[in-house]
Amino acid sequence: MAAARRQLAALLSITQILVTPLGAQEGTPRVPVRLVLTGVQIGRDTIEEAKAEVFRIYQEAGVEIVWPSAGPAVDSAFLVLVRTDDTAVRLGLPDAAFGMAQSTQEERGRVVFIFWNRVEKLAVKYMDYRVSRGKMLALAISHELGHLLLPPGHSNTGLMKSDFEVREFILASRGRLLFSDRQGQLIRGRLEKPSR
């Protein structure tokens, strides 16, 4: 009987380790992100899919995204404003820009804008690659938040590439459009020393 209890306890311990997400591990940096829709209507399923995918993308980089709805975390959260693309047009942003991070070379900001009309157009254009509206929204959010958490600029490949092409959407459909290992290190370093 005692042996059976020890086996059961060992099995439960192993199961707990296997089902505990990376973000729940001690020492993993947490990033509160508040998502606000301004002048757009997006289905709840699309929003939940986007949040789950943003969580997964950042989890792969060793960071936990949390979505606070109330309390002190809301005040310190990065703000993601999802709106129509009239701002992008007014600012003369390239057609490929599905968002914008508000920051300067000297100081990283805390607000990103996502242009829903452009996200939706890309989702429709690349629907053959099975990149849903929710996943496309997640790519836009993850990319723009990356601008707040990484040194300025874009990369030649991956999630921080300046303009996505067919290759990136194929990777996205497979859940493989991610931050590089080095970018993950930089993000974690930035979060450990937020004054930078």
N, C-alpha and C positions, 0 to 999 in steps of 0.2 A: 504494500500500500504506500509506504514512504517513497519507494523508488518511483512509483507511478506519479506521485505528487511532484517529485523533483523533475521528472520528465515533462510533466505538464507545465510546471513553472518555467523550465528552460524553453519549451516551445512557445509559451506566451511571451517571454523575453525576446526571443528571436523574431516573433511576429511583430512585436512593438517596434523593434529596430527597423524591420523591413517596411512597415507602413508609416513610420514617422517621416514627414516630408523634410527635405533639406532645410527649408525655411524655419522649421521648428527647432533645429539644432541650436544649442547654446553657442553664442558668439557670432551667429550669422547677422550681418547688418540688416536692419529693417528700414524700409522706406515707406512712409505714409503718403498715399496719393489720393487726392480728392478729385472725382470726376464730375464735371458740371456740364449739362447740356444747355446751350444758349441759342434759342431760336430754331432748334431742330427736334424732330421726333424720331426716336430710334427705339425699336422694340426691346423689351426687357431681355429676351433671349439673346439678342445681338450684344447687348451690354454685358450680360453675364458671361457669354462666350469670350468677349474681348478681355474682360477682367481676368478670367481664368488663364487665357493665353499670355497676357502680360505677366501674370504671376509665374507661369511656367518658364517664360523666356528669361526673366530675371533670376529665377531659381537656378537655372542652368549656369548663371554667372556667379552663383553663391550669394545672392541677395534675396531677401524676402520682401515682397510688395504687400502692403496692407492697405485696405480700403476703408478708412474710418468714416463713420457717418455722424459721429458726435464725440464730444469730449475734447481733451487737450490735444490729441493727435491731429484733429482737424485744423487747428491753428498753425501747426508746424508742417502740415502736409504740402507736398508739391501739388500745384493746381493744374489740372488738365481741363481746358475749356474747349468743348466740341461745339463748333458753330458752322454756319454756311461759309462758303469761300469768298464772300464779298470783300473781306479783309485782304485776302491773298491777291485779289484782282486790284484793289486800291493800292496795295504796296508794290504791285508789279512783280510779284513772285513768279518764278517759272511754273509752267503748267504741271510739271512733275512734282512740285512741292505740295505734299498733303498735310503739312503742318509747319509750325514755326516755334522755336524755343526763344523765350525772351531772356537774353543774357548779353554780356559784352565780353571782350577779350580779357578784361581784368576781373570781372565778377560773374560768377555763374548765377543765373536767376532761379526762380522757383515756379514760373508759370510757363506752360506750353499751350499753344493753340493748335487744334486739329480741325481741318477744313472738311466737314462731313461730305459735302457735295463731291469733292475730289476723291475721297476715300471710297464712296459709293460707286463712282464712275470706274475706278480701278477694279473694284470687286466685280462689277458687271463685265468689264473688258477681259478680265482674267478668270472668269468663272470656269472655263475649261480646265484650269489648273487646280480646281477645287479649293480656292481661297475665298472663303465666305466673307460676308460683310463684317462679321465679328472678328475674324482673324485679320482682315485688312485693317480694321480699326485698331486692333492690338499691335500690329506692326507699326502703324503710325505713332501710337502712344509710346511704344517702347523705343522707337528711333528718336523721337523728340525728347523724351526724358533722358535718353543717352546723351543728348547735347548738354543737358544740365549737370550730368554726372561725370562726363569725360572732358578731356582737354578739347578746345575748339577744333572744329573741322570734321571732315568725313574720311572714311576709309575707302580703299579700292574694291573691297569685297565685303560681304556679310551685311548684317543689320544696319551698320552705319554708312553704307554706300549712299552717295548723294541721290542717285536715281536708280530705282529698281527696274530690272529688265526681266525677260522671261526666266532666266536662270534663277533669279531671286524668288520668283513666285513658285517655281518648282520646288525650291528648298523650303519655302514657307508652307507649301501644301504638305510637305513631309515633316514639318516641325523642326527643320534644321536651319532656318534663317535666324542666326543667333549672334551674340557678341563673341568676339575672339577671346581666347584665354587671357591675352594681355589686356584687352578691354575690361574683362571681368576683374582682373587684378587692380586696374586703375579705378574702377568704380568702387570696389571695396575699400581701397586706400582713401579715396575721397570721402567716403562715408565714415571712416574711422577718424578722420581729421576734417570735420565739416567746416572749419574756419577758412579752408583754402578756397 
